[in-house]
Amino acid sequence: MKKVKFASFSSAIIMIVTGLVIGCRNDIVENEIKENYVTPYADTELLDSIANTDGFIHWKVARFFALNDLDDHRTENSWADAWLSEYPLVIYNTETGNPRYYEFRILKANKEVGAISCAVDKGEGSPVQYVLPFVHSIGRKTSRLVGNNTGKLVDRGYPSRLLAQDRKSVV
């Protein structure tokens, strides 16, 4: 029977474990960047500024109502193992420029499979405005516009379509 030197064996194990850790870590970072890049979720600074506006609903309250509706629609939409995005997209009123909807995405197996839209303005009526068994894809151009604050998602044609408006036009 051949003896294996302890130093070379332990070095090999360290190299394998390091390779696995680095490989897994890179995959996680890529997925996070890719997901955040395509879906321009609002950041807490924007959400808090909306929440501090008189007459607007705090996004965490809206999320509470969205979670309740998610539970109510799990069976009919096959959302048994789904969860709600932590942050929403903010969709603005085309005419007034004010925030109109918080759109929380339904996630299942790391894919967006639906959405629940809640009113931002207390005067809109019911907190939950739409439960959508689909999501609108957001292209890279639109994501960049929204992410760079040079554009915003607007309610023209919503919920059947989701458009973004930059300073010049609607895309």
C-alpha positions as CSV (number, residue, x, y, z in Angstrom):
1,M,0.0,0.0,0.0
2,K,1.3,3.4,-1.0
3,K,1.5,6.1,1.6
4,V,0.3,9.6,0.7
5,K,2.2,12.5,2.0
6,F,0.0,14.5,4.4
7,A,1.3,17.9,3.1
8,S,0.5,17.2,-0.5
9,F,-2.9,15.7,0.3
10,S,-4.0,18.6,2.5
11,S,-2.7,21.1,-0.1
12,A,-4.9,19.4,-2.7
13,I,-8.0,19.5,-0.5
14,I,-7.3,23.2,0.2
15,M,-7.0,23.9,-3.5
16,I,-10.3,22.1,-4.3
17,V,-12.2,23.8,-1.5
18,T,-10.9,27.2,-2.5
19,G,-11.9,26.6,-6.1
20,L,-15.4,25.6,-5.1
21,V,-15.8,28.6,-2.8
22,I,-14.5,31.0,-5.5
23,G,-16.6,29.4,-8.2
24,C,-19.8,29.5,-6.1
25,R,-19.1,33.1,-5.0
26,N,-18.6,34.3,-8.6
27,D,-21.9,32.7,-9.7
28,I,-23.8,34.4,-6.9
29,V,-22.4,37.8,-7.6
30,E,-23.1,37.5,-11.3
31,N,-26.8,36.5,-10.7
32,E,-27.3,39.4,-8.3
33,I,-25.8,41.9,-10.7
34,K,-27.8,40.5,-13.6
35,E,-31.1,40.4,-11.7
36,N,-30.7,43.9,-10.3
37,Y,-29.7,45.2,-13.7
38,V,-32.7,43.9,-15.5
39,T,-35.4,44.7,-12.9
40,P,-34.9,48.2,-11.5
41,Y,-36.2,47.8,-8.0
42,A,-36.5,51.1,-6.1
43,D,-33.9,51.8,-3.5
44,T,-34.8,52.7,0.1
45,E,-33.9,56.3,-0.4
46,L,-36.5,56.8,-3.1
47,L,-39.1,54.7,-1.2
48,D,-38.6,56.7,2.0
49,S,-38.9,60.0,0.1
50,I,-42.2,58.8,-1.3
51,A,-43.4,57.6,2.1
52,N,-42.7,61.0,3.7
53,T,-45.0,62.7,1.2
54,D,-48.4,63.6,2.6
55,G,-51.2,61.5,1.2
56,F,-48.9,58.6,0.1
57,I,-48.9,55.1,1.5
58,H,-45.6,53.8,3.0
59,W,-44.2,51.1,0.8
60,K,-43.9,48.7,3.8
61,V,-47.6,49.0,4.4
62,A,-48.3,48.4,0.7
63,R,-46.0,45.3,0.9
64,F,-48.0,44.0,3.9
65,F,-51.2,44.1,1.7
66,A,-49.4,42.6,-1.2
67,L,-48.2,39.7,1.0
68,N,-51.8,39.1,2.1
69,D,-53.0,39.0,-1.6
70,L,-50.1,36.7,-2.4
71,D,-51.4,34.2,0.2
72,D,-54.9,34.5,-1.2
73,H,-53.8,33.8,-4.8
74,R,-51.2,31.0,-4.2
75,T,-53.4,28.1,-5.4
76,E,-55.0,29.7,-8.5
77,N,-51.7,31.0,-9.8
78,S,-49.4,28.1,-8.8
79,W,-47.5,30.3,-6.4
80,A,-47.2,27.7,-3.6
81,D,-43.4,28.1,-3.2
82,A,-43.3,31.7,-4.3
83,W,-42.3,34.8,-2.3
84,L,-42.6,38.6,-2.7
85,S,-39.7,40.8,-3.8
86,E,-38.3,42.8,-0.9
87,Y,-38.6,46.1,-2.8
88,P,-41.1,47.2,-5.4
89,L,-40.8,48.9,-8.8
90,V,-42.2,52.4,-8.7
91,I,-44.6,53.3,-11.5
92,Y,-45.4,56.9,-12.1
93,N,-48.6,58.7,-13.3
94,T,-47.9,59.9,-16.8
95,E,-50.0,63.1,-16.4
96,T,-49.0,64.3,-12.9
97,G,-45.5,62.8,-12.6
98,N,-46.4,61.5,-9.1
99,P,-45.8,57.9,-8.0
100,R,-48.9,55.8,-8.7
101,Y,-48.1,52.1,-8.1
102,Y,-45.7,50.0,-6.1
103,E,-45.3,46.8,-8.2
104,F,-43.9,43.9,-6.1
105,R,-42.7,41.0,-8.1
106,I,-43.6,37.4,-7.3
107,L,-40.5,35.2,-7.3
108,K,-40.5,31.4,-7.7
109,A,-37.3,29.4,-8.3
110,N,-35.4,32.6,-8.8
111,K,-37.7,33.7,-11.6
112,E,-40.3,36.5,-11.7
113,V,-43.6,34.8,-12.3
114,G,-46.2,37.5,-11.3
115,A,-46.7,40.8,-9.8
116,I,-48.9,42.6,-7.2
117,S,-49.5,46.3,-7.7
118,C,-50.4,48.5,-4.8
119,A,-51.6,52.1,-4.8
120,V,-49.2,54.8,-3.7
121,D,-51.8,57.5,-3.3
122,K,-54.3,57.0,-0.4
123,G,-57.0,58.4,-2.7
124,E,-56.8,55.6,-5.2
125,G,-59.1,53.3,-3.2
126,S,-58.2,49.7,-2.5
127,P,-54.6,49.2,-1.4
128,V,-54.1,46.3,-3.9
129,Q,-54.9,47.5,-7.4
130,Y,-53.8,44.5,-9.5
131,V,-52.7,40.9,-9.1
132,L,-50.9,39.9,-12.3
133,P,-50.2,36.2,-13.1
134,F,-47.4,37.5,-15.4
135,V,-44.6,40.0,-15.4
136,H,-43.5,42.5,-18.0
137,S,-39.9,42.0,-19.0
138,I,-37.8,45.1,-18.6
139,G,-35.0,45.5,-21.2
140,R,-31.5,46.7,-20.5
141,K,-32.1,50.1,-22.0
142,T,-35.2,50.7,-19.8
143,S,-33.4,49.4,-16.8
144,R,-30.5,51.8,-17.4
145,L,-32.9,54.7,-17.7
146,V,-34.6,53.9,-14.5
147,G,-31.4,53.0,-12.6
148,N,-29.6,56.2,-13.6
149,N,-32.7,58.3,-12.7
150,T,-32.9,59.6,-16.3
151,G,-36.2,57.8,-16.8
152,K,-39.1,56.3,-15.0
153,L,-41.7,53.6,-15.4
154,V,-45.1,55.1,-16.3
155,D,-48.7,54.0,-16.1
156,R,-49.6,54.6,-19.7
157,G,-51.4,51.4,-20.7
158,Y,-50.7,49.7,-17.4
159,P,-51.2,46.9,-16.4
160,S,-51.4,45.4,-19.9
161,R,-48.0,47.0,-20.8
162,L,-45.2,48.6,-18.9
163,L,-43.5,51.6,-20.5
164,A,-40.6,53.9,-19.4
165,Q,-40.4,57.5,-20.1
166,D,-37.1,59.4,-20.4
167,R,-36.9,63.2,-20.6
168,K,-37.6,63.2,-24.3
169,S,-40.1,60.4,-25.0
170,V,-41.8,57.1,-24.0
171,V,-39.8,54.0,-24.8
